Amino acid sequence: VLSRDSMRPGTLLVLLSLYSATPLAHSQARRALLVGINLYQPPNTTAKRPIGSSGGRFELTKFPNLDGSLNDVAALRDLLASPKFGFAPDHIAVLTNPGLPQSRLPFVVLPPDQTRHDGLLAVMRKYLVDLPQRGDTVVFYYAGHGSLRVNSLGTKLTITLPDGKLSHADSTLVPSDAWSGAYDLLDVETTKIFNAALDKGVHLTVILDSCNSGAFTRGIRVGRQPRARMLVYDPRDIAEAPPDKVKA
């Protein structure tokens, strides 16, 4: 379970401590939004370079797809719905690209195209803020690429640009349409959503299974080389495009 310094204290709970044998009050519910992205570029396409952008990910001709994100979402979905944790299937929203095989349980299955930038932010607002009520327990899980975006006015991380100069950068989550030039989800954008859930009185747990979310890479060097869930940084400077006005 990963935390952000910019997030209010108490945002994240240890996952195992969320679930007590004591039944929840009648008005409370357990909810989850589980996101997994394997498909980061459709077949037979070429990664697009926005006009005036160079370096970083825009040197790629193809954005790397992943293998395990959907499996991770399915495993957590089934675990939360198990008798041990007791989440009602119709309170578990699943968003993956591509879609998972149909389940016999009535999970809320969202269309894969919602993993694009605007769709993903809208889904997060709906299932983390709008639908939950005060006192509800909500789990947000993301499995997919993490990345960075240049922020010359930032203070968090430092990266080396192609010209050898150093620049600050912010952490991001990568949507499925990043290959087309769409922007990533900035940590400031997602934190606003998390804080809105807290302001509403929601008990929120956030689990980010991606690189640049906690300074580690999932996997160990045993057998087949693990695939890092990391995409090359976005060189477009946040300082030149305010987060609330960013468009692809």
Phi, psi and omega per residue, in radians:
V1 nan 2.244 -2.985
L2 -1.995 2.540 -3.125
S3 -2.125 2.839 3.099
R4 -2.068 2.389 3.110
D5 -1.075 -0.531 -3.074
S6 -1.422 -0.091 -3.121
M7 -1.566 2.590 -3.092
R8 -1.111 2.600 3.122
P9 -0.992 2.464 3.093
G10 1.530 0.094 -3.122
T11 -1.089 -0.791 -3.010
L12 -1.929 2.408 3.111
L13 -1.990 2.706 3.014
V14 -1.118 2.248 -2.973
L15 -0.954 -0.776 -3.058
L16 -1.206 -0.371 -3.133
S17 -1.470 -0.133 -3.131
L18 -1.162 -0.590 -2.895
Y19 -1.885 2.001 -3.117
S20 -1.906 2.707 3.071
A21 -1.221 -0.296 3.128
T22 -1.296 2.194 -3.123
P23 -1.064 2.570 3.082
L24 -1.282 2.698 3.042
A25 -1.022 2.741 -3.045
H26 -0.991 -0.617 -3.044
S27 -1.430 -0.122 -3.089
Q28 -1.714 2.737 -3.130
A29 -2.505 2.732 2.999
R30 -1.786 2.219 -3.092
R31 -2.305 2.774 3.101
A32 -2.624 2.533 2.947
L33 -2.150 2.048 -3.066
L34 -2.045 2.096 -3.080
V35 -2.067 2.287 3.075
G36 -2.460 2.273 -3.118
I37 -2.182 2.069 2.985
N38 -1.778 -0.619 -3.021
L39 -1.627 1.812 -3.141
Y40 -1.815 -0.139 2.999
Q41 -2.728 2.188 3.133
P42 -1.097 2.682 3.106
P43 -1.059 2.637 3.045
N44 1.076 0.598 3.060
T45 -2.204 2.852 3.093
T46 -2.109 2.352 3.127
A47 -1.019 2.396 -3.075
K48 -1.663 2.514 3.106
R49 -1.946 1.934 3.110
P50 -0.999 2.570 -3.125
I51 -0.998 2.261 3.101
G52 1.489 0.002 -3.123
S53 -1.788 2.454 3.094
S54 -2.673 2.831 3.141
G55 1.420 3.016 3.107
G56 0.983 -2.343 -3.080
R57 -1.165 -0.295 -3.100
F58 -1.422 0.102 2.943
E59 -1.614 -0.115 -3.137
L60 -1.441 2.525 2.978
T61 -1.671 -0.313 3.129
K62 -2.580 2.325 3.076
F63 -1.441 2.293 -3.060
P64 -1.216 2.298 3.038
N65 -1.427 2.927 3.139
L66 -2.024 2.941 -3.116
D67 -1.934 -0.673 -2.879
G68 -1.823 -0.054 -3.038
S69 -1.076 -0.727 -3.120
L70 -1.178 -0.678 3.095
N71 -1.074 -0.687 -3.134
D72 -1.146 -0.725 3.110
V73 -1.106 -0.794 -3.130
A74 -1.077 -0.707 -3.125
A75 -1.143 -0.775 -3.139
L76 -1.217 -0.670 3.076
R77 -0.967 -0.871 -3.105
D78 -1.193 -0.589 3.118
L79 -1.171 -0.798 -3.136
L80 -1.119 -0.584 -3.134
A81 -1.432 -0.110 -3.111
S82 -1.254 2.822 3.109
P83 -1.000 -0.457 -3.111
K84 -1.092 -0.711 -3.076
F85 -1.897 -0.481 2.935
G86 1.258 0.466 3.017
F87 -1.280 2.290 3.062
A88 -1.174 2.303 -3.115
P89 -0.937 -0.624 -3.121
D90 -1.357 0.045 2.997
H91 -1.890 0.169 3.090
I92 -1.949 1.919 3.115
A93 -1.658 2.276 -3.069
V94 -2.075 2.172 3.135
L95 -2.237 1.925 -3.131
T96 -2.351 2.743 3.058
N97 -2.429 1.949 0.004
P98 -1.273 3.081 -3.109
G99 -1.234 2.686 3.073
L100 -1.416 2.734 3.020
P101 -1.010 2.612 -3.104
Q102 -1.096 2.435 3.117
S103 -1.788 2.735 3.083
R104 -1.328 -0.309 3.132
L105 -1.580 2.619 -3.038
P106 -1.443 1.017 3.038
F107 -1.159 2.700 3.027
V108 -1.442 1.958 -3.079
V109 -1.852 2.052 -3.112
L110 -1.661 2.623 -3.089
P111 -1.186 2.492 -3.096
P112 -0.967 -0.513 -3.093
D113 -1.214 -0.163 3.070
Q114 -1.323 -0.067 3.066
T115 -1.432 0.012 3.014
R116 -1.257 2.914 -3.019
H117 -0.886 -1.055 -3.055
D118 -1.146 -0.705 -3.133
G119 -1.118 -0.715 -3.108
L120 -1.157 -0.745 3.088
L121 -1.099 -0.715 3.141
A122 -1.132 -0.725 3.121
V123 -1.111 -0.752 3.129
M124 -1.068 -0.765 3.128
R125 -1.093 -0.721 -3.084
K126 -1.166 -0.865 -2.983
Y127 -1.565 -0.267 3.098
L128 -1.774 -0.430 -3.047
V129 -2.119 -0.940 -2.975
D130 -1.228 -0.835 -3.065
L131 -1.346 -0.755 -3.109
P132 -1.100 2.635 3.065
Q133 -1.875 2.877 3.108
R134 -0.947 2.294 3.140
G135 1.618 -0.215 3.098
D136 -1.178 2.620 3.001
T137 -1.736 2.201 -3.092
V138 -2.238 2.315 3.069
V139 -1.949 2.223 3.002
F140 -1.979 2.191 -3.136
Y141 -2.203 2.291 3.090
Y142 -2.205 2.189 3.041
A143 -2.139 2.051 -3.125
G144 2.935 -2.926 -3.138
H145 -1.227 2.432 2.881
G146 -1.932 2.799 -3.127
S147 -2.732 -2.885 3.117
L148 -2.345 2.737 3.000
R149 -2.361 2.347 -3.113
V150 -0.980 2.318 3.071
N151 -2.468 1.637 -3.051
S152 -1.123 -0.322 3.125
L153 -1.729 0.065 -3.079
G154 -1.426 3.139 -3.128
T155 -2.443 0.067 -2.937
K156 -1.495 -1.106 -3.064
L157 -2.137 2.872 3.111
T158 -2.264 2.325 3.085
I159 -2.234 2.842 3.108
T160 -1.759 2.167 3.135
L161 -1.426 2.887 -3.121
P162 -0.975 -0.506 3.140
D163 -1.460 0.088 3.110
G164 1.563 -0.163 3.130
K165 -1.350 2.684 3.104
L166 -1.636 2.559 3.078
S167 -2.522 2.667 3.021
H168 -1.335 2.779 3.127
A169 -2.625 2.702 3.090
D170 -1.962 2.645 3.120
S171 -1.321 2.615 -3.122
T172 -2.460 2.835 2.895
L173 -1.896 2.414 -2.995
V174 -1.709 2.083 3.086
P175 -1.380 2.962 -3.044
S176 -1.277 -0.240 -3.135
D177 -1.778 0.245 3.130
A178 -1.066 -0.534 -3.128
W179 -1.057 -0.444 -3.109
S180 -1.552 0.028 -3.130
G181 1.843 -0.051 3.118
A182 -1.123 2.618 3.131
Y183 -1.344 2.676 3.002
D184 -1.279 2.955 2.994
L185 -1.460 2.035 -3.132
L186 -1.305 2.640 3.109
D187 -1.072 -0.537 3.114
V188 -1.188 -0.567 3.115
E189 -1.218 -0.820 -3.110
T190 -1.218 -0.609 3.134
T191 -1.119 -0.632 3.072
K192 -1.033 -0.694 3.122
I193 -1.194 -0.783 3.134
F194 -1.055 -0.753 -3.129
N195 -1.182 -0.582 3.078
A196 -1.114 -0.650 3.080
A197 -1.126 -0.734 3.120
L198 -1.125 -0.710 3.127
D199 -1.068 -0.493 3.139
K200 -1.427 -0.185 -3.128
G201 1.627 0.334 3.109
V202 -1.449 2.439 3.041
H203 -1.573 1.824 -2.944
L204 -1.898 2.320 2.974
T205 -2.084 2.269 -3.137
V206 -2.037 2.230 3.096
I207 -2.178 2.040 -3.124
L208 -1.944 1.903 3.141
D209 -1.742 1.266 -3.072
S210 -2.741 2.824 3.096
C211 -1.303 2.791 -3.118
N212 1.132 0.300 3.066
S213 -1.839 -0.163 3.133
G214 -2.925 0.400 3.080
A215 1.086 0.604 3.052
F216 -2.565 2.830 3.088
T217 -2.044 2.217 -3.105
R218 -1.183 2.451 3.071
G219 1.937 2.776 3.099
I220 -2.246 2.764 -3.060
R221 -1.454 1.252 3.066
V222 -2.213 2.167 -3.134
G223 1.179 -2.310 -3.099
R224 -1.091 2.371 -3.139
Q225 -1.021 2.202 3.125
P226 -1.150 2.647 3.135
R227 -1.752 2.057 -3.121
A228 -1.220 2.441 3.105
R229 -1.584 1.162 -3.062
M230 -2.441 2.352 3.035
L231 -1.974 2.551 -3.139
V232 -0.974 2.593 -3.031
Y233 -1.077 2.745 3.069
D234 -1.642 2.070 -3.064
P235 -1.396 -0.068 -3.127
R236 -1.285 2.143 -2.995
D237 -1.279 2.176 3.092
I238 -1.011 -0.594 -3.105
A239 -1.065 -0.378 -3.120
E240 -1.660 -0.048 3.132
A241 -2.595 1.735 -3.116
P242 -0.950 2.459 -3.059
P243 -0.933 -0.633 -3.085
D244 -1.394 -0.036 3.131
K245 -2.161 0.195 -3.075
V246 -1.301 2.246 3.060
K247 -2.376 2.596 3.122
A248 -1.320 nan nan
